[in-house]
Amino acid sequence: MHKLIRTIPVTAILALLVGACPADDTVTQFHRVLDEEWEYGLRENPAWASMLGDRRYNDQWGDRSLAATERRHQHSLGLIARLKKLDRAALPDADKLNYDLFLRDNEEGAEGYPFRGFLRPIDQLGGIQTINETADSLRFETLKDYEDWLARLRALPEQIDQEIATMREGMKAGIMYPRVVMTRVPAQIAKQIVENPESSPFFKTFKEFHRDITEPDRARLAAAARDAIANLIVPAYRKLAPFFEKEYLPACPEEIGLCHLPRGREWYAFDARQATTTDMTPEAIHEIGLREIARLRAEMEKIRAEVRFDGPLADFFQHLRKDPRFLPRSREEILTNYRAFSRVIDPLLVRLFRTLPRMPYGVEPIPDTSAADAPTAYYRGPAADGSRAGTFFVNTLKPETRPKWEMTALTLHEAVPGHHLQIALTQELGELPKFRRYGGYTAYVEGWGLYAESLGEELGLYKDPYARMGRLTYDMWRSIRLVVDTGMHHMGWPRQRAVDFFKNNAPKTDDEIANEIDRYIVWPGQALAYKIGELKIRELRAAAREELRDRFDVKAFHDTILLAGALPLDVLERRMKDWIAATKNAPPARPSP
């Protein structure tokens, strides 16, 4: 999972500026709009700017008020009108695509606004209660870096007040997450309410200073941080905690599906279209999931027979969950294994790829403040200015629930040739406008990640039947999502039915299954993107191989997929068909002398 796709969607990044363009040619006008919008977006989303490595707004959080949300929406409507006044036909082909995607993103954001999903600002996967993790993606090298973080600490109470006001409006509108997942949040808030300021997650930055910070400044900064935590941050969370537990949580609905909220089925159909970048209905997606599950169960049965396990598939799943030989002994062992395996993959990539990113990546544990409610792993992209490498975060909590047989598939997905290869490479495509280099489409990004898992077969990385079972498990996991996500949000399934369906079809552990189901509950539709995107990429590869036969070159195929950046699936399909036709009609290459 690429965490950034969820936390900062493309439509939230794109700022929303109105006004007339000077009397320049259309290309100049369009490029000016893109540049202005990017800058506006950074100002409106300071935390996103910080994550990209832009330090200009490191002393700000941005305006989380409902009035600001409405203001940004009105700007978006103005931007759409402004774009439609431009003469698209006057743009070169590359800018026609940029125009189409930019307009599409903003129109999609405007279409989704009336569902008012912004009234649910907190969930168990993150929110104001875990905002301290912002510091993990920042550089602390200069005195100003520390002063900026102090400014953010001092501004946090206003942020919390704005989030409370938003949640109150959500209560009035009946737009809230279900109680079963929100019961996880009070413990997260409680971690911010400390007696000793130095034990606060916000103080972590002031425990070890950069070498260029003098001792007097260290003492002053640490004292200021203790004061801000004790007198501003802890009181603000003390205000949030009773509101959340006594007012908000009891008002959260028992029903889990989006279909139970105002305009819920319409909302979910929109989410499904947005996540998959297709016009597929929830019913059609559900059926695809059932077909894929049947296919994968048959493949799993073959492995069960290969290892001579005596018992039904359900017992084999239990064996894979519980047998000590599959389980790491410590958190350190998990991290060591992932780091070692990622180094095994790196030199093999040239077998399948002609173009690789220059930016490196690292493997780090998910922070303890959020690990209990986090997925098995996720990826965070590099900083735009090159100051921070990509990061493959792995969950090391409860090692006994992290089987070794899943490590191969997971590393292929989150690191290389999955998310890091694709996202870092896209960021290095300097000819693309920034909204494309640092944005994305979930079906493409996550579809590529799932497709990357299958490349482990071609790279010879699934060394034994249990590693292959891990790959099938991860493929099954994404197929299950098609069924349970649509089941809960469109068909009204209760949570336990979704849990049971998952457990009956994959050897994931109980804790992982619970976290996954609860993730789907708060991210309606997002989980559909993986399998739908992967199926499209595999379909395009099969078509290319069939059409091109001995002219098919997997490295050229991968270049064509990757070197235009992330695309909606319909746009990707057109691009690949054009490449197939051009390759098929090209004169044969002359042999080397």
N, C-alpha and C positions, 0 to 999 in steps of 0.2 A: 504494500500500500504506500502510495505517495501522499504523506500526510498533508503537505502543503496544498494539493488539489482541493482537499476538503475545507481547510481552514480559511483560505483566501481564494474564493472562486474568481475566474477571469472577470466576470461582470462587476465584482466589487473592486477589482484593481483599477479598472478603467474609470478615470475621472470624467467628470461630466461638465463640460464647458460650453457656454452658448455665446453667440455674437457673430457678427458678420466678418467674413474674411476680406482681407484687402484684395484689390483687383489684380491678383496674380493668376498664372495659369493653373489649371485644375490640379496638376501634379504637385505644384508648390503648395497650394491650398490644403490638399489632402495630407501632405507630409507635415504641414504646420499643425493641423488638427491632431495628428498622432503624437507629435512632440508635446503639444500643450496638454493633451489629455494625460499623457504619461506623467508629466510633472504634477499636474493637478492630482492625479491618483496617488502619487507619493505623499503629497501634502495631506490628503484626506485619510491616508492609511499609514501613519508614521511607523507602526510596528512592522508593516510589510516592507517599508523602505529600509528599516534597520536590518531586517532579515536579508535583504538584497545586498547589504553592505554600504548603503547610503546613510551617512551619519548626520546629515543635515537636520533631521527631525528627531534625533535620539533623546531629546528632552521632553518629548510629547507622546501622548497615547492616541490622540484623535478624539473627535466628538462622537460619543456613543448615544447621544440623546435621540429621541424620536423625531424631534424637529429636524435634526441634521440628517436623519435617514430619509425623511420626506424631501428635504432640500436636494439631496443627492439624486433622488428619483426624478424630481422635476428637471434637474440638469440633464439627466439621461434622456428624458423626452425631448428636451431642446437639442441635444446632440444628434439624436436620430433625425430630427427635422433638418438640422444643418447638413448632415451627411447626404440626405436625399436630394438636397439642392445642388450637390456636386454632379458634374457630368461624368458618370462612371465610364462611359464609352471613350472618354479622352485619356483614360489612364492606361499605362502599359500593362501587359498581362500579369506581371508579378504584383503590381499594385491593385489590379482588379481583384485578385485573390485576397490581398490584405483588406481591401475595402469590404468585400463580401463578408469576411470573417469578423471584422470590426463591427459592421452593422448588425450582423447576426448575433454576436455576443450581447450587444446593447439591447436589441429588440427582445432577445430571450430574457434578459434581466428585467426589462419592463413588463414582459408578459407574466413573469413569476411574482412581481411585486405585490399584486392584489391578494395573494395567498397569505401574506404577512408572516412569512417564516421567521423574520427578524425579531418577532415577539418571543422567540424561544432562544435567548442568548446563552444559556448555560445548559450543559449536559454533562454526563459522567466522563466524557472524553476530553473535556476542556472548557474553559471559560475564565471568568474573572478570578475564580478560585485557584487557577493554576497559571496565572499570568506571569508569575515569577520566572517561568521557564523561558520567557523572552530573552533573559540575560544569557542563556546558553548559546545563543546564536550571535552574540555581540562581541566586538573586540574591546578589550579594556587595556589600552596602551598609554593613553595620555590623561592628564589631569581632567580635561574636558569630558572624556569618556565617563569618568567616575562622577563628575558633577552632573552630567546629563542623566545618569541613572538615579542619582539623588533627586533630581527634579521630577523624574517619573514616579519615584516613591512618594513624594509629597503630593503629586497630583492624583494618586490612586483613589483616595476617598471620593473625589468627585466622580470618578469612573464607576465606582461601586454604587453610588447614589443613582447614576444614570441607568445602570443595569437593573436596579430595584424598580425604578419607575417603568422601565420597559416590561419587566415581568408582571408588574401590577396591571399594565394594559393588556398583557397576554391573558391574565386571569379574567379580566372583563370580557375579552373577545372569545374566551374558550379555546385559545391556541396555546397549548402547553404540552410538554412531553409527558408520557405516562408515569405514574407513580413508581412502578416497579424498577425503572432505571434511575429515576431521580433520587431514590433512597440511597444511592451510592454517593451523592454529592455532599451531604453533611460531613462525612468523614474527611473529605477533601478540604472543605472550609475550615474544619477543626485544626488541620495541620498549620494553618496560618495564624491561629490564635495561640501565641506563645507567651510564657512568662519572661523568659530571657530573650531579648532581642537578637542576640547572637545565634540563637537556635532557629531563627526564622529563615525560611528559604530565600527571602529577599536579602539576607545579610551575606550569603555565600560569596558574592563578589568582593566583599571587603575583608575576607579572611586571608587572601593571598593577593598582594598587589604586584603590578608590573614593576620591573626593576628600576624604571625611570621615575617612579613616584617617591619623593623624599619622605623621610621618617616623620617630619612635622605634618606634612600633608596626609600621610597615612593615618596618623592619630586623629587629625581633624575630620577626615572623611568618615572614618569608622565611628567617631562620636556622633557625627551628623546622621549617619545611617541608623545608629541605635536610637537616636531621638525620634527620627521619622517613623521607625517601626513601632516603638513603644507608644508614641503619642498621636500617630495618625493612622498607620496601617492596621495595627491590632484593634484599635477602637472601631475602625470601619468594618472589619470582618466580624467584630462582636455585634455590630448592627445588622450585618447581613445574615448571620447565623440564625437568630430567632425569627427574623422575617421568613427565611427560607423554610425552617423546620415547622413553625407554628402557623404560618399563613399560606405560604406557597405550596409546600409539599402536600398538605391535606387537600388542597384544591386540584391537584393533578389528577387526571382521569385514570380510571382502572383499565380501560380499554387501551390496547397498545397500537392499533393500526391507524394510519393516517386517514383511512376511510371513515373513521368515527369523528373526525374534526369537521368544522365548516368547510364545505366544498371539497371534502377530503379525497373523494375518488378522482375528481377533476384535477386536484392538486397532485395526486400521485401519478396520474397519467402524464402530466407535465414533467414531473421529476424523472419518470422513466424515459421520456423522449430526450430530455436534457442530458441525462447520464449516458445514454446509449448513442446519442446523436442519430437516432433513427425514428421512424414513425411507428415502430412496433407497439402493439397493445400489451398491457399486462397479461392478458390471457395467452397471447402468442408466446411471450417470454416464458411464462410458466410451463407451457408445453415443451419448449426447447429444453428447459431444465430437466424435465422428466425423461426425455429421450437420452440426454447426455448421461444422466444417472444410471439408466439401464445399461448403456454401453460400458461405462466405467466399472460397474459392478461385475460385469462379465470379465473384464480385464483383471480385476482384483481376485476373482475366483481362480484365474490361471496362476497367479502368484501364490495364492494359498495352497494350490495343488503342488506347485513347484517346490515349495519349502516343506511339503509333506505335513502340513498342519492338519491334525485329525479333529475336525469339528466344523460347524457352520461358520459362515463369514462373520456373524455377530461375535462368536467366540474368538475368532482371529483378531478382530478389532480390539477386544478386551486384552488379548495377549500382547498386542502392539502397544497398548496404553500402559500396561503394568509390568511387563517383564523387565527386571532391573538392568539387564544387559543393554537395553535401549535407552536408559536414562542417565543423564550426567549426574555427577556426585556433588557438584558445587556450581555456584554462579560464575566463578572464575573459569571453570572448565568450559562452560558454554561460550564465554567470550573468546577464550583461547581457540576453541575449535572453529568458530566462525571466522576469526582473523586468519587462521592458518588456511582454511579452505578457500577463502577469497583470494589468497595469494596463489593457490593452485590454478584457479580459473584464469587469472589475468593473462598469462603467457599463451593460453590456448585460443584466445579470441581471434587471432589473425587467421585462423582456419576458416572462419565464417564472415569476417568483417574486413573491409578494405579501409574504412575510416573509423578511427577511434578518438574519443575525447582526450584532450591534454590534461584536464583537471583530474587529480586523484580523489580517492575517497577513503574514509576510515570507518571502523566498526566500533560503536560505543553502546553502553547499556542505556536502556530507557530510564530516565530519572525516577528515583524511588517515589517521588511525590505523586506520580501518575501511573506507575507500573501496574498496580493492582487492577486498574480498570482499562489498561491499554491492550492493544492487540499483540500478537506474537512478535511483530516487527513492523517497522516503517522506515521510510527513507526521507531525508531532508536534503534538498538540492544545495549546490554551492552558492556562495555569495556572488552577486553579479560582478563585483570588483575583483574577484579572485582572492579575497582575503580569507575565505573559509572554504575548505574542501567539502565535497559531498559527504553525507554521513548516513550509514546504514545502522539504525538503532535496533537492538535486539532486547527482548524482554528476558531478563535473567532471574526474575522473581520466581520462587518455587521451582527449583531445577528439576525436581521429580516429576514435573508436568511438561517438560520440554524435551521430547524424544529426539534422539540423534538422527533417526531416519528422515526427519523433516528438514534437516539443515541444508542439504544439497539444493533442493527445490527452492527453499526460502532465500538462499544466497543468490541463486540465479535470478530470482524475481526482483529482489530489492537492490542488489548491487550491480553485478555485470553477468550477462549481457542485458540485464533488465533496466531498472529505473536509472541507475547512475549513468550507464552508457547512453541511454536515450536522452535524459534530461540535461546532462552536462554537455552532450554534443549539440543539442538544440541551443543552449545558451551560447555556444561558440559560433553559431551561424550569424555572423555580424551583419549580413545583408538583410536579415529579417528585422522588422520593427520590434521594439521592445515588448509590446503587448503579446507578441507571439513567442519571443525568446523566453519570456519568463511566465507565460501563461500555459494553457494546455486544455485538452479535452479528455475527460476521464476515460472514455471508451478507448481512445487511442493510447493514452499513457498506461492504463492498467491492462488493456488488451495486450500491449507490447510486453508488459511484465509477465503476464501469464504465458504468452508465446515464448518468451525467453526461457521459461522453465523447461519447455520441450526441447530446446536446443542443447540441453545437457546430454540428451541421447547422442546427438551428433558429435559432441565434444568428448564422449566417452566418460562422463562423470558419474553416471549411475552404475556404480561398481558391483552392486549385489542386488538381489531381489528385494531386500528391505528398502534400499534407497529408491528403487523403482516403485515400490509400494508408496513411498513418501511422495513421489511425483504424482502418482495416481490419486493419492489422498488430497493433494493440493488442487488438482484438477477437479476432483469430486467436490471439494469444498466450494469452489467457485460455481459449480453447476448446482449445488444445493442452494446457493444464494438465490438463483433465479426462481426457485420454487418457494422458499420460505419468505423472501422479501415480498414477492407478489402475493403470497398466501396471507401474510400478516396485513399488508397495507391496502390490498385491493379486495381480498376475499374475506378478510376479517378473522383470520386464524388467531386463536389465543397463543400466548407465548409458549406454553408448555407443549403444544402441538408442534411448534417450530423447533423447539429443543429436541423433542423426541425424534422428529424426522431427521434432523441433523445427526443425532447419535446413532440412528439405525443405518446410516449410510456412509459414515466416515469414522476412522479411529482417532478422532481428536478427543482430548480429555474433557472432562465435565467443565472445568474452569474455563478452558478455551472456548467451548461451545457456548457457555453462558455469556462470556464477553462478546463473542461474535454476534449472537442473536441480539444482545442489547445494543451493539453498534448498529445493526441494521434497523433497529427500532428508531434510533435518533438520526440516522442518515437515510431516509427513504429514497430508494432508487439507486443510490451510489453503488451498491454492491452488484447491481445488474451489469455494470459497465465492463467488468473484467472478462467474463465469458463471452459476451456479445462482441467485444472488441477482438478477443483472441480468435473466435470463430471466423470473423471477417478477414483477419490477417492470414489465417491458414487457408481460407477459401481463395484468397488472392494468390497465395504461393502455389496452390494446386493448379489454379488456372494458368499461371505463368509457366509452370513446368509442362503442362499439357500443351500449351500453344507453342512454346519455344523449343521444347524437347532438348536436343543437344546444344542449343544456344543458351539454355538456362544457366545463369551464373548466380549462385546464392549470394555472393558478395555484392554483385550489382543490384540484386533484388533488395538486399538490406539497405544499401545506399539510397535507393529510390524511396524506400519506406521512411528512412530517417532524415534525409538531408533537406527535406522541405519543412521540418518541424512538425509539431503535433497538428493533426487535422481532424475535422469531423469525419466519420466513416464514409459518408457519401462522397465527400471531396477526395478522400484517400482512394476510394475505389476508382474514381475518374482518373486520378493521377496514375494509378498502376495500370489501368487499361491503356492509357496513352503510351506508357513506357513499353508495355508488351507489344503494342502495334509498331512503335518505332524500332524496337529491337528486332522484331520479326521481319521488317521491311528493309533493315539496314543491310548493305552489302557485306558478304562474309569477310572476316578479318584475314589479312594476308599473313601467311606464316612468316616467322622470323627467319632472316637469311642465315 
